[in-house]
């Protein structure tokens, strides 16, 4: 056998569980993210290099997860959930506090945010739970599932991290909906939870909601983020000011420009045309993920793939919505674009799961 044949065979083994269309879309999003992140971080090239390293690690983890059969993932659902809850308890007892929020665990020289793990562990556990009860799902199963959602949601909320707590709860309710819990029941539960969330919310969280309704009422404090972000996006116009030429960004008017508000940096520098391109990429990603979910071979696979799709949609929609001023400000990064290693890793694990569901289905079919 020629060397070229050996290389070809090795490449096929390496990419056997990589879904080509999904990988291509993700790489395009990463390219967009690298371009805008370099501008947002300038002149801090060290953090940009750190993000590139995080991308490399996340890609390796994605490949590993893609090579794990879905039924193997189901087997680790309960241990992963229990580990995540224990880590959240550890955060409450001896977590690292940054800017008044106790959200991190220090592991060696690294800081890890366990709440990111629960974004995946909750839907994974619920998909496994409903798979086991597939032939006889009753309302009591949904009550148990709601309790499993409530425990990590409450632990994350008290850090305080209301934005992530709501996303974890949403990921759980997506599984309930896909498992055919009536949407009317979900609406009633959500509506009932709103007063409780408001009652136990911190003052600054309540102020964020009030400033969303009228950001001009406190333009230098609670309304500052929203006002500066909308100014940046609006000033980009149709074609943008050009890469590295955003004035709101580079004159330091725009806060959190490399994390939660990176969409404002992108909108200012690339304008409406750039926003349309980004929306097209997210739409392509969601369409491909929905195709994988619709062709999944088991209830566990369908619930998990469908929930991951809705989660990615939620992250993108909430981030763009808050930056554009149509949603309250919450700490939600823009998928594959914002700076941050832990969030990026959890996203790539989700992509790896989608690839596993797709490619292992093909192997079973053949």
C-alpha contacts under 8 A as a table, 3 or more apart, distances in Angstrom:
res1	aa1	res2	aa2	distance
1	X	5	X	6.21
1	X	6	X	6.91
2	X	5	X	5.22
2	X	6	X	6.47
3	X	6	X	5.02
3	X	7	X	6.15
4	X	7	X	5.06
4	X	8	X	6.02
5	X	8	X	4.97
5	X	9	X	6.09
6	X	9	X	5.16
6	X	10	X	6.11
7	X	10	X	5.05
7	X	11	X	6.06
8	X	11	X	5.10
8	X	12	X	6.22
9	X	12	X	5.12
9	X	13	X	6.31
10	X	13	X	5.15
10	X	14	X	6.15
11	X	14	X	4.97
11	X	15	X	6.13
12	X	15	X	5.25
12	X	16	X	5.57
13	X	16	X	5.12
14	X	17	X	7.74
15	X	18	X	5.08
16	X	359	X	7.64
17	X	63	X	7.74
17	X	66	X	5.76
17	X	67	X	5.83
17	X	355	X	6.40
17	X	356	X	6.35
17	X	359	X	5.37
17	X	360	X	7.44
18	X	23	X	7.08
18	X	63	X	7.28
18	X	66	X	6.81
18	X	355	X	5.93
18	X	356	X	7.89
18	X	359	X	7.31
19	X	22	X	5.57
19	X	23	X	6.02
19	X	355	X	5.50
19	X	358	X	7.31
19	X	359	X	6.95
20	X	23	X	5.15
20	X	24	X	6.09
21	X	24	X	5.18
21	X	25	X	6.39
21	X	288	X	7.48
22	X	25	X	5.32
22	X	26	X	6.29
22	X	285	X	6.58
22	X	288	X	6.50
22	X	289	X	7.68
22	X	355	X	7.88
23	X	26	X	5.16
23	X	27	X	6.13
24	X	27	X	5.21
24	X	28	X	6.31
25	X	28	X	5.16
25	X	29	X	6.34
25	X	281	X	6.56
25	X	284	X	7.15
25	X	285	X	6.17
26	X	29	X	5.07
26	X	30	X	6.16
26	X	285	X	7.44
26	X	336	X	7.61
27	X	30	X	4.94
27	X	31	X	6.15
28	X	31	X	5.01
28	X	32	X	6.33
28	X	281	X	7.68
29	X	32	X	5.11
29	X	33	X	6.07
29	X	278	X	7.67
29	X	281	X	6.87
29	X	336	X	6.14
29	X	337	X	6.97
30	X	33	X	4.85
30	X	34	X	6.01
30	X	336	X	5.62
30	X	337	X	6.40
31	X	34	X	5.09
31	X	35	X	6.34
32	X	35	X	5.30
32	X	36	X	6.37
32	X	337	X	7.06
33	X	36	X	5.38
33	X	37	X	5.72
33	X	336	X	6.35
33	X	337	X	3.94
33	X	338	X	6.91
34	X	37	X	5.10
34	X	38	X	5.99
34	X	337	X	7.13
35	X	38	X	5.45
35	X	39	X	6.77
36	X	39	X	5.23
36	X	40	X	6.18
36	X	243	X	7.69
36	X	262	X	7.66
36	X	265	X	7.07
36	X	266	X	5.96
36	X	337	X	7.82
37	X	40	X	4.86
37	X	41	X	5.95
37	X	48	X	7.18
37	X	258	X	6.21
37	X	262	X	7.50
37	X	337	X	7.20
37	X	338	X	7.18
37	X	339	X	7.16
38	X	41	X	5.35
38	X	42	X	5.96
38	X	45	X	7.49
38	X	48	X	6.24
39	X	42	X	5.23
39	X	243	X	7.07
39	X	244	X	5.24
40	X	249	X	6.82
40	X	250	X	7.75
40	X	257	X	6.01
40	X	258	X	5.31
40	X	262	X	7.20
40	X	265	X	6.70
41	X	44	X	5.34
41	X	45	X	6.95
41	X	47	X	7.23
41	X	48	X	6.75
41	X	258	X	6.25
42	X	45	X	6.43
44	X	47	X	6.02
44	X	48	X	6.99
45	X	48	X	4.98
45	X	49	X	6.19
46	X	49	X	5.17
46	X	50	X	6.22
47	X	50	X	4.85
47	X	51	X	6.22
48	X	51	X	5.08
48	X	52	X	6.40
49	X	52	X	5.02
49	X	53	X	6.32
50	X	53	X	5.07
50	X	54	X	6.25
51	X	54	X	4.86
51	X	55	X	6.20
51	X	339	X	6.63
51	X	340	X	7.00
51	X	341	X	6.80
52	X	55	X	5.01
52	X	56	X	6.35
53	X	56	X	5.03
53	X	57	X	6.33
54	X	57	X	5.14
54	X	58	X	6.03
54	X	341	X	5.46
54	X	344	X	7.63
54	X	345	X	7.71
55	X	58	X	5.00
55	X	59	X	6.10
55	X	341	X	7.72
55	X	344	X	7.32
55	X	345	X	7.89
56	X	59	X	5.22
56	X	60	X	6.48
57	X	60	X	5.24
57	X	61	X	6.32
57	X	345	X	7.86
58	X	61	X	5.06
58	X	62	X	6.04
58	X	344	X	6.88
58	X	345	X	4.98
58	X	348	X	5.88
58	X	349	X	7.67
59	X	62	X	4.96
59	X	63	X	6.25
59	X	348	X	6.75
60	X	63	X	5.14
60	X	64	X	6.33
61	X	64	X	5.05
61	X	65	X	6.18
61	X	345	X	7.69
61	X	348	X	7.31
61	X	349	X	6.71
61	X	352	X	7.86
62	X	65	X	5.16
62	X	66	X	6.01
62	X	348	X	5.28
62	X	349	X	5.20
62	X	350	X	7.90
62	X	351	X	6.69
62	X	352	X	4.47
62	X	353	X	7.90
63	X	66	X	5.05
63	X	67	X	6.39
63	X	352	X	6.30
64	X	67	X	5.32
64	X	68	X	6.77
64	X	352	X	7.60
65	X	68	X	5.22
65	X	349	X	6.47
65	X	352	X	5.09
65	X	353	X	6.17
65	X	356	X	7.09
66	X	69	X	7.58
66	X	352	X	4.36
66	X	353	X	5.72
66	X	354	X	7.55
66	X	355	X	5.36
66	X	356	X	4.31
67	X	356	X	6.20
68	X	72	X	6.41
68	X	73	X	6.95
68	X	356	X	6.50
69	X	72	X	5.35
69	X	73	X	6.67
69	X	356	X	6.11
69	X	357	X	7.41
69	X	360	X	6.39
70	X	73	X	4.96
70	X	74	X	6.35
70	X	301	X	6.94
70	X	353	X	7.51
70	X	356	X	6.41
70	X	357	X	6.04
70	X	360	X	7.66
71	X	74	X	4.97
71	X	75	X	6.51
72	X	75	X	5.13
72	X	76	X	6.88
73	X	76	X	5.44
73	X	77	X	6.49
74	X	77	X	5.20
74	X	124	X	7.12
74	X	125	X	7.64
74	X	128	X	5.66
74	X	300	X	7.76
75	X	78	X	7.32
76	X	79	X	5.43
76	X	80	X	5.88
77	X	80	X	5.29
77	X	81	X	6.22
77	X	121	X	6.58
77	X	124	X	5.53
77	X	125	X	4.76
77	X	128	X	6.76
78	X	81	X	5.14
78	X	82	X	6.19
78	X	125	X	5.77
79	X	82	X	5.15
79	X	83	X	6.01
80	X	83	X	5.07
80	X	84	X	6.10
80	X	121	X	6.01
81	X	84	X	5.05
81	X	85	X	6.24
81	X	118	X	6.97
81	X	121	X	5.06
81	X	122	X	6.49
81	X	125	X	6.65
82	X	85	X	5.16
82	X	86	X	6.13
83	X	86	X	5.12
83	X	87	X	6.13
84	X	87	X	5.08
84	X	88	X	6.25
84	X	114	X	6.28
84	X	115	X	7.57
84	X	117	X	6.31
84	X	118	X	5.99
84	X	121	X	7.29
85	X	88	X	5.01
85	X	89	X	6.32
85	X	118	X	7.84
85	X	151	X	7.90
85	X	152	X	6.15
86	X	89	X	5.04
86	X	90	X	6.18
87	X	90	X	4.76
87	X	91	X	6.18
87	X	105	X	7.92
87	X	114	X	6.15
88	X	91	X	4.94
88	X	92	X	6.38
88	X	114	X	6.18
88	X	115	X	7.08
88	X	152	X	7.50
88	X	155	X	6.43
88	X	156	X	7.15
89	X	92	X	5.04
89	X	93	X	6.31
89	X	155	X	7.31
90	X	93	X	5.06
90	X	94	X	5.91
90	X	95	X	6.42
90	X	105	X	7.56
91	X	94	X	5.46
91	X	95	X	3.87
91	X	96	X	7.29
91	X	102	X	6.80
91	X	103	X	6.25
91	X	104	X	6.23
91	X	105	X	5.94
92	X	95	X	5.97
92	X	102	X	7.16
92	X	155	X	7.87
92	X	159	X	7.05
94	X	105	X	7.70
95	X	102	X	5.78
95	X	103	X	6.44
95	X	104	X	5.41
95	X	105	X	5.01
95	X	106	X	7.30
96	X	102	X	5.57
96	X	103	X	6.55
96	X	104	X	5.05
96	X	105	X	5.81
96	X	106	X	6.72
97	X	100	X	6.08
97	X	101	X	5.31
97	X	102	X	4.13
97	X	103	X	6.62
97	X	104	X	7.05
98	X	101	X	5.40
98	X	102	X	6.43
98	X	103	X	7.78
101	X	159	X	5.87
101	X	160	X	5.83
101	X	161	X	7.51
102	X	159	X	5.16
102	X	160	X	7.03
103	X	113	X	6.01
103	X	114	X	7.63
103	X	115	X	7.71
103	X	156	X	7.90
103	X	159	X	5.78
103	X	160	X	7.62
103	X	161	X	7.67
104	X	111	X	6.03
104	X	112	X	5.40
104	X	113	X	4.64
104	X	114	X	6.93
105	X	111	X	5.59
105	X	112	X	5.26
105	X	113	X	6.40
105	X	114	X	7.44
106	X	109	X	7.04
106	X	110	X	5.82
106	X	111	X	4.52
106	X	112	X	6.39
107	X	110	X	5.24
107	X	111	X	5.98
107	X	112	X	7.08
112	X	342	X	6.84
113	X	116	X	5.95
113	X	117	X	7.65
113	X	342	X	6.83
114	X	117	X	5.22
114	X	118	X	6.81
115	X	118	X	5.14
115	X	119	X	6.72
115	X	156	X	6.48
115	X	164	X	7.13
115	X	165	X	7.99
116	X	119	X	5.36
116	X	120	X	7.37
116	X	164	X	7.98
116	X	342	X	6.85
116	X	343	X	6.36
116	X	346	X	6.56
117	X	120	X	5.64
117	X	121	X	6.06
117	X	346	X	6.88
118	X	121	X	4.59
118	X	122	X	5.57
118	X	152	X	7.27
118	X	168	X	6.68
119	X	122	X	6.11
119	X	123	X	7.32
119	X	167	X	7.21
119	X	168	X	5.04
119	X	171	X	6.75
119	X	346	X	8.00
120	X	123	X	5.85
120	X	124	X	6.14
120	X	346	X	7.30
120	X	350	X	7.51
121	X	124	X	5.04
121	X	125	X	6.00
122	X	125	X	5.29
122	X	126	X	6.22
122	X	148	X	7.60
122	X	149	X	6.70
122	X	168	X	7.22
122	X	171	X	7.21
122	X	172	X	6.05
123	X	126	X	5.05
123	X	127	X	5.91
123	X	171	X	6.07
123	X	172	X	5.41
123	X	175	X	6.28
123	X	304	X	6.53
123	X	307	X	6.99
124	X	127	X	5.27
124	X	128	X	6.27
124	X	304	X	6.38
125	X	128	X	5.11
125	X	129	X	6.06
126	X	129	X	4.85
126	X	130	X	6.12
126	X	145	X	6.53
126	X	172	X	7.20
126	X	175	X	6.75
127	X	130	X	5.35
127	X	131	X	6.05
127	X	175	X	6.74
127	X	299	X	7.66
127	X	300	X	5.08
127	X	301	X	7.81
127	X	303	X	5.66
127	X	304	X	5.98
128	X	131	X	5.04
128	X	132	X	6.36
128	X	300	X	5.92
129	X	132	X	5.34
129	X	133	X	6.57
130	X	133	X	4.96
130	X	134	X	5.63
130	X	137	X	7.10
130	X	141	X	7.79
130	X	179	X	7.32
130	X	299	X	7.93
130	X	300	X	7.43
131	X	134	X	4.92
131	X	299	X	5.84
131	X	300	X	5.35
133	X	136	X	5.46
133	X	137	X	5.42
134	X	137	X	5.81
134	X	299	X	7.54
137	X	141	X	6.21
138	X	141	X	5.36
138	X	142	X	6.99
139	X	142	X	5.10
139	X	143	X	6.43
140	X	143	X	4.94
140	X	144	X	6.30
141	X	144	X	5.19
141	X	145	X	6.21
142	X	145	X	4.91
142	X	146	X	6.15
142	X	176	X	7.07
142	X	181	X	7.49
143	X	146	X	5.08
143	X	147	X	6.46
144	X	147	X	5.18
144	X	148	X	6.38
145	X	148	X	5.01
145	X	149	X	6.29
145	X	176	X	7.84
146	X	149	X	5.02
146	X	150	X	6.07
146	X	172	X	7.91
147	X	150	X	4.95
147	X	151	X	6.37
148	X	151	X	5.79
148	X	152	X	7.50
149	X	152	X	6.27
149	X	153	X	6.30
149	X	168	X	7.63
149	X	169	X	5.99
149	X	172	X	5.94
150	X	153	X	5.05
150	X	154	X	6.00
150	X	169	X	7.27
151	X	154	X	5.48
151	X	155	X	6.44
152	X	155	X	5.00
152	X	156	X	6.04
152	X	165	X	7.73
152	X	168	X	7.86
153	X	156	X	5.30
153	X	157	X	6.05
153	X	165	X	4.83
153	X	166	X	7.13
153	X	168	X	6.35
153	X	169	X	6.06
154	X	157	X	5.04
154	X	158	X	6.32
154	X	165	X	7.19
155	X	158	X	5.50
155	X	159	X	6.94
156	X	159	X	5.48
156	X	160	X	6.56
156	X	161	X	5.85
156	X	162	X	7.24
156	X	164	X	7.12
156	X	165	X	5.35
157	X	160	X	4.96
157	X	161	X	4.96
157	X	162	X	4.89
157	X	164	X	7.69
157	X	165	X	5.30
158	X	161	X	6.84
158	X	162	X	7.94
161	X	164	X	5.69
161	X	165	X	6.20
161	X	331	X	7.95
162	X	165	X	4.97
162	X	166	X	6.09
162	X	201	X	7.96
162	X	205	X	7.96
162	X	330	X	7.67
163	X	166	X	5.31
163	X	167	X	6.39
163	X	330	X	5.11
163	X	331	X	5.60
163	X	332	X	6.83
164	X	167	X	4.96
164	X	168	X	6.14
164	X	331	X	7.13
164	X	332	X	7.31
165	X	168	X	5.18
165	X	169	X	6.19
166	X	169	X	5.01
166	X	170	X	5.99
167	X	170	X	4.88
167	X	171	X	6.13
167	X	311	X	7.92
168	X	171	X	5.14
168	X	172	X	6.43
169	X	172	X	5.17
169	X	173	X	6.26
170	X	173	X	5.03
170	X	174	X	6.08
170	X	311	X	7.89
171	X	174	X	5.17
171	X	175	X	6.74
171	X	307	X	6.46
171	X	308	X	7.91
171	X	310	X	7.84
171	X	311	X	6.18
172	X	175	X	5.33
172	X	176	X	6.58
173	X	176	X	4.83
173	X	177	X	6.13
173	X	186	X	7.52
174	X	177	X	5.12
174	X	178	X	6.15
174	X	307	X	5.66
174	X	310	X	7.27
175	X	178	X	5.08
175	X	179	X	5.93
175	X	303	X	5.98
175	X	304	X	7.48
175	X	306	X	7.98
175	X	307	X	5.95
176	X	179	X	4.99
176	X	180	X	6.45
176	X	181	X	5.51
177	X	180	X	5.04
177	X	181	X	5.02
177	X	182	X	6.81
177	X	183	X	6.49
177	X	186	X	7.63
178	X	181	X	7.31
178	X	303	X	6.14
178	X	306	X	7.46
178	X	307	X	7.79
179	X	303	X	7.01
181	X	185	X	7.20
181	X	186	X	7.46
182	X	185	X	5.34
182	X	186	X	6.61
183	X	186	X	4.92
183	X	187	X	6.10
184	X	187	X	5.08
184	X	188	X	6.21
185	X	188	X	5.11
185	X	189	X	6.13
186	X	189	X	5.10
186	X	190	X	6.04
187	X	190	X	5.09
187	X	191	X	6.01
188	X	191	X	5.12
188	X	192	X	6.05
189	X	192	X	5.07
189	X	193	X	6.17
190	X	193	X	5.10
190	X	194	X	6.47
191	X	194	X	5.44
191	X	195	X	7.79
192	X	195	X	6.54
192	X	196	X	7.45
193	X	196	X	5.22
193	X	197	X	6.11
194	X	197	X	5.11
194	X	198	X	6.23
195	X	198	X	5.09
195	X	199	X	6.03
196	X	199	X	4.97
196	X	200	X	6.26
197	X	200	X	5.45
197	X	201	X	5.81
198	X	201	X	5.09
198	X	206	X	7.12
201	X	205	X	6.07
201	X	206	X	6.43
202	X	205	X	5.23
202	X	206	X	6.40
203	X	206	X	5.13
203	X	207	X	6.13
204	X	207	X	4.90
204	X	208	X	6.27
205	X	208	X	5.12
205	X	209	X	6.74
206	X	209	X	5.29
206	X	210	X	6.38
207	X	210	X	4.97
207	X	211	X	5.91
207	X	222	X	6.57
208	X	211	X	5.09
208	X	212	X	6.10
208	X	222	X	6.15
208	X	223	X	7.60
208	X	328	X	6.28
208	X	329	X	6.28
209	X	212	X	5.03
209	X	213	X	6.60
209	X	328	X	5.46
209	X	329	X	7.58
210	X	213	X	5.22
210	X	214	X	6.48
210	X	215	X	7.73
211	X	214	X	4.89
211	X	215	X	4.33
211	X	216	X	7.56
211	X	217	X	7.01
211	X	218	X	7.09
211	X	222	X	5.92
211	X	223	X	5.22
211	X	328	X	7.89
212	X	215	X	5.48
212	X	223	X	7.16
212	X	226	X	7.53
212	X	325	X	6.91
212	X	326	X	7.69
212	X	327	X	6.84
212	X	328	X	5.13
212	X	329	X	7.37
214	X	217	X	5.68
214	X	223	X	7.66
215	X	218	X	6.06
215	X	219	X	6.15
215	X	222	X	7.19
215	X	223	X	4.14
215	X	224	X	7.29
215	X	226	X	6.75
215	X	227	X	6.67
216	X	219	X	4.94
216	X	223	X	6.25
216	X	227	X	7.53
217	X	223	X	7.19
218	X	221	X	5.71
218	X	222	X	5.85
218	X	223	X	5.28
218	X	224	X	7.35
219	X	222	X	6.83
219	X	223	X	4.74
219	X	224	X	4.95
219	X	227	X	7.06
220	X	223	X	6.50
220	X	224	X	5.04
221	X	224	X	5.27
222	X	225	X	7.23
223	X	226	X	5.61
223	X	227	X	6.17
224	X	227	X	5.29
224	X	228	X	6.07
225	X	228	X	5.44
225	X	229	X	6.08
225	X	254	X	7.14
225	X	255	X	6.40
226	X	229	X	5.21
226	X	230	X	6.15
226	X	322	X	7.47
226	X	323	X	6.39
226	X	324	X	7.41
226	X	325	X	5.80
226	X	329	X	7.48
227	X	230	X	5.32
227	X	231	X	6.14
227	X	325	X	7.84
228	X	231	X	5.08
228	X	232	X	6.16
228	X	248	X	7.41
228	X	253	X	6.66
228	X	254	X	5.73
228	X	255	X	7.98
229	X	232	X	5.09
229	X	233	X	6.27
229	X	254	X	6.47
229	X	261	X	7.13
229	X	264	X	5.40
229	X	323	X	5.79
229	X	324	X	6.81
229	X	325	X	7.93
230	X	233	X	5.15
230	X	234	X	5.92
230	X	264	X	7.33
230	X	323	X	6.85
230	X	324	X	5.58
230	X	325	X	6.58
231	X	234	X	5.14
231	X	235	X	5.93
231	X	248	X	7.88
232	X	235	X	5.25
232	X	236	X	6.50
232	X	246	X	7.82
232	X	248	X	5.77
232	X	249	X	7.76
232	X	254	X	7.80
232	X	264	X	5.80
232	X	265	X	7.00
232	X	267	X	7.05
232	X	268	X	5.10
233	X	236	X	5.37
233	X	237	X	7.48
233	X	264	X	5.36
233	X	265	X	7.53
233	X	266	X	7.97
233	X	267	X	4.78
233	X	268	X	4.83
233	X	271	X	7.16
233	X	324	X	7.47
234	X	237	X	5.85
234	X	267	X	7.87
234	X	268	X	7.14
235	X	240	X	7.61
235	X	241	X	7.98
235	X	268	X	6.04
236	X	239	X	6.75
236	X	240	X	4.06
236	X	241	X	5.70
236	X	267	X	5.87
236	X	268	X	3.90
236	X	269	X	5.96
236	X	270	X	6.62
236	X	271	X	4.48
236	X	272	X	7.35
237	X	240	X	5.51
237	X	241	X	7.95
237	X	268	X	7.54
237	X	271	X	5.18
237	X	272	X	6.28
238	X	270	X	7.96
238	X	271	X	4.89
238	X	272	X	4.56
238	X	273	X	6.01
239	X	242	X	7.88
239	X	269	X	7.93
239	X	270	X	5.61
239	X	271	X	4.49
239	X	272	X	6.04
239	X	273	X	5.67
239	X	274	X	7.23
240	X	267	X	6.90
240	X	268	X	5.53
240	X	269	X	4.57
240	X	270	X	4.06
240	X	271	X	3.72
240	X	272	X	7.18
240	X	273	X	7.96
240	X	274	X	7.87
241	X	245	X	5.79
241	X	246	X	6.06
241	X	268	X	6.30
241	X	269	X	4.72
241	X	270	X	6.55
241	X	271	X	7.32
242	X	245	X	5.34
242	X	246	X	7.09
242	X	269	X	4.70
242	X	270	X	6.04
243	X	246	X	7.24
243	X	269	X	5.34
243	X	270	X	7.09
244	X	250	X	7.79
244	X	269	X	7.07
245	X	250	X	7.50
245	X	269	X	6.48
246	X	249	X	5.28
246	X	250	X	6.07
246	X	265	X	7.01
246	X	268	X	5.83
246	X	269	X	5.43
247	X	250	X	5.27
247	X	251	X	5.56
248	X	251	X	5.60
248	X	252	X	6.29
248	X	253	X	5.06
248	X	254	X	5.60
248	X	268	X	7.96
249	X	252	X	5.46
249	X	253	X	6.23
249	X	254	X	5.37
249	X	257	X	6.97
249	X	265	X	6.19
250	X	253	X	7.66
252	X	255	X	7.15
254	X	257	X	5.87
254	X	261	X	7.81
255	X	261	X	7.16
256	X	259	X	5.52
256	X	260	X	5.94
256	X	261	X	5.63
256	X	262	X	7.49
257	X	260	X	6.71
257	X	261	X	4.76
257	X	262	X	4.85
257	X	264	X	7.44
257	X	265	X	6.56
258	X	261	X	6.54
258	X	262	X	5.08
258	X	338	X	6.07
258	X	339	X	5.71
259	X	262	X	5.64
259	X	333	X	5.97
259	X	334	X	7.68
259	X	338	X	4.76
259	X	339	X	5.08
259	X	340	X	7.16
260	X	263	X	7.76
260	X	319	X	6.99
260	X	331	X	6.23
260	X	332	X	5.96
260	X	333	X	4.79
260	X	334	X	6.77
260	X	338	X	6.74
261	X	264	X	5.56
261	X	265	X	7.11
261	X	319	X	7.81
261	X	323	X	6.10
261	X	333	X	7.86
262	X	265	X	5.03
262	X	266	X	6.32
262	X	334	X	7.41
262	X	337	X	7.57
262	X	338	X	6.14
263	X	266	X	4.95
263	X	267	X	6.01
263	X	319	X	7.80
263	X	320	X	6.60
263	X	323	X	6.86
263	X	334	X	7.25
264	X	267	X	5.01
264	X	268	X	6.05
264	X	323	X	6.44
264	X	324	X	7.84
265	X	268	X	5.28
265	X	269	X	6.27
266	X	269	X	5.37
266	X	270	X	5.79
266	X	271	X	7.41
266	X	274	X	7.52
266	X	275	X	7.66
267	X	270	X	5.38
267	X	271	X	4.77
267	X	272	X	6.83
267	X	274	X	6.94
267	X	275	X	6.29
268	X	271	X	5.62
270	X	273	X	6.66
270	X	274	X	4.77
270	X	275	X	7.22
271	X	274	X	5.43
271	X	275	X	6.37
272	X	275	X	4.98
272	X	276	X	6.21
273	X	276	X	5.22
273	X	277	X	6.44
274	X	277	X	5.08
274	X	278	X	6.27
275	X	278	X	5.09
275	X	279	X	6.11
276	X	279	X	5.06
276	X	280	X	6.06
277	X	280	X	5.06
277	X	281	X	6.36
278	X	281	X	5.15
278	X	282	X	6.38
279	X	282	X	5.15
279	X	283	X	6.04
280	X	283	X	5.01
280	X	284	X	6.12
281	X	284	X	5.09
281	X	285	X	6.20
282	X	285	X	4.99
282	X	286	X	6.18
282	X	313	X	7.92
282	X	316	X	7.95
283	X	286	X	5.14
283	X	287	X	6.09
284	X	287	X	5.12
284	X	288	X	6.17
285	X	288	X	5.30
285	X	289	X	6.17
286	X	289	X	5.00
286	X	290	X	6.03
286	X	309	X	6.06
286	X	312	X	7.79
286	X	313	X	7.08
287	X	290	X	5.11
287	X	291	X	6.22
288	X	291	X	5.08
288	X	292	X	6.39
289	X	292	X	5.10
289	X	293	X	6.26
289	X	305	X	7.09
289	X	306	X	7.66
289	X	309	X	5.83
289	X	354	X	6.99
290	X	293	X	4.94
290	X	294	X	6.03
290	X	305	X	7.57
290	X	306	X	6.56
290	X	309	X	6.57
291	X	294	X	5.15
291	X	295	X	6.34
292	X	295	X	5.38
292	X	296	X	6.16
292	X	305	X	7.05
292	X	354	X	6.97
292	X	357	X	7.31
292	X	358	X	5.77
293	X	296	X	5.20
293	X	301	X	7.16
293	X	302	X	5.05
293	X	303	X	7.72
293	X	304	X	7.95
293	X	305	X	4.89
293	X	306	X	5.37
294	X	302	X	6.77
295	X	302	X	7.84
295	X	358	X	7.89
296	X	299	X	7.80
296	X	301	X	5.59
296	X	302	X	5.30
296	X	305	X	7.94
296	X	357	X	6.58
296	X	358	X	6.98
296	X	361	X	6.78
297	X	301	X	6.62
297	X	302	X	7.36
297	X	361	X	6.24
298	X	301	X	5.22
298	X	302	X	6.22
299	X	302	X	5.10
299	X	303	X	6.02
300	X	303	X	5.32
300	X	304	X	6.06
301	X	304	X	5.22
301	X	305	X	5.91
301	X	357	X	6.34
302	X	305	X	5.30
302	X	306	X	5.83
303	X	306	X	5.28
303	X	307	X	6.00
304	X	307	X	5.19
304	X	308	X	6.12
305	X	308	X	5.17
305	X	309	X	6.23
305	X	353	X	7.66
305	X	354	X	6.00
305	X	357	X	7.63
306	X	309	X	5.16
306	X	310	X	6.33
307	X	310	X	5.10
307	X	311	X	6.02
308	X	311	X	4.97
308	X	312	X	6.25
308	X	350	X	6.46
309	X	312	X	5.38
309	X	313	X	6.30
310	X	313	X	5.01
310	X	314	X	6.06
311	X	314	X	5.00
311	X	315	X	6.23
312	X	315	X	5.19
312	X	316	X	6.30
312	X	335	X	7.15
313	X	316	X	5.34
313	X	317	X	5.95
314	X	317	X	5.11
314	X	318	X	5.78
315	X	318	X	5.38
315	X	319	X	6.05
315	X	332	X	6.40
315	X	333	X	7.00
315	X	334	X	6.51
315	X	335	X	6.67
316	X	319	X	5.31
316	X	320	X	6.12
316	X	333	X	7.87
316	X	334	X	5.54
316	X	335	X	6.17
317	X	320	X	5.32
317	X	321	X	5.81
318	X	321	X	4.94
318	X	322	X	6.03
318	X	327	X	7.05
318	X	332	X	7.08
319	X	322	X	5.39
319	X	323	X	6.18
319	X	330	X	7.97
319	X	332	X	5.69
319	X	333	X	6.25
319	X	334	X	5.75
320	X	323	X	5.23
320	X	324	X	5.97
320	X	334	X	7.59
321	X	324	X	5.14
321	X	325	X	6.17
321	X	326	X	5.14
321	X	327	X	5.09
322	X	325	X	5.09
322	X	326	X	5.83
322	X	327	X	4.39
322	X	328	X	5.44
322	X	329	X	5.13
322	X	330	X	7.20
323	X	326	X	7.77
323	X	327	X	7.83
323	X	329	X	7.42
324	X	327	X	7.65
325	X	328	X	7.15
333	X	337	X	7.88
333	X	338	X	5.55
333	X	339	X	7.88
333	X	343	X	7.73
334	X	337	X	5.55
334	X	338	X	5.19
335	X	338	X	6.55
335	X	344	X	7.44
335	X	347	X	7.31
336	X	344	X	6.44
336	X	347	X	7.66
340	X	343	X	5.87
340	X	344	X	6.22
341	X	344	X	5.14
341	X	345	X	6.08
342	X	345	X	5.12
342	X	346	X	6.35
343	X	346	X	5.25
343	X	347	X	6.30
344	X	347	X	5.12
344	X	348	X	6.29
345	X	348	X	5.20
345	X	349	X	6.22
346	X	349	X	5.08
346	X	350	X	6.37
347	X	350	X	5.08
347	X	351	X	6.38
348	X	351	X	4.86
348	X	352	X	6.02
349	X	352	X	4.93
349	X	353	X	6.22
350	X	353	X	5.09
350	X	354	X	6.39
351	X	354	X	5.10
351	X	355	X	6.28
352	X	355	X	5.06
352	X	356	X	6.12
353	X	356	X	4.96
353	X	357	X	6.18
354	X	357	X	5.19
354	X	358	X	6.25
355	X	358	X	5.11
355	X	359	X	5.97
356	X	359	X	5.42
356	X	360	X	5.72
357	X	360	X	5.64
357	X	361	X	6.01
358	X	361	X	5.32
358	X	362	X	6.58
359	X	362	X	5.13
359	X	363	X	6.44
360	X	363	X	4.92
360	X	364	X	6.21
361	X	364	X	5.16
361	X	365	X	6.14
362	X	365	X	5.02
362	X	366	X	6.25
363	X	366	X	5.25
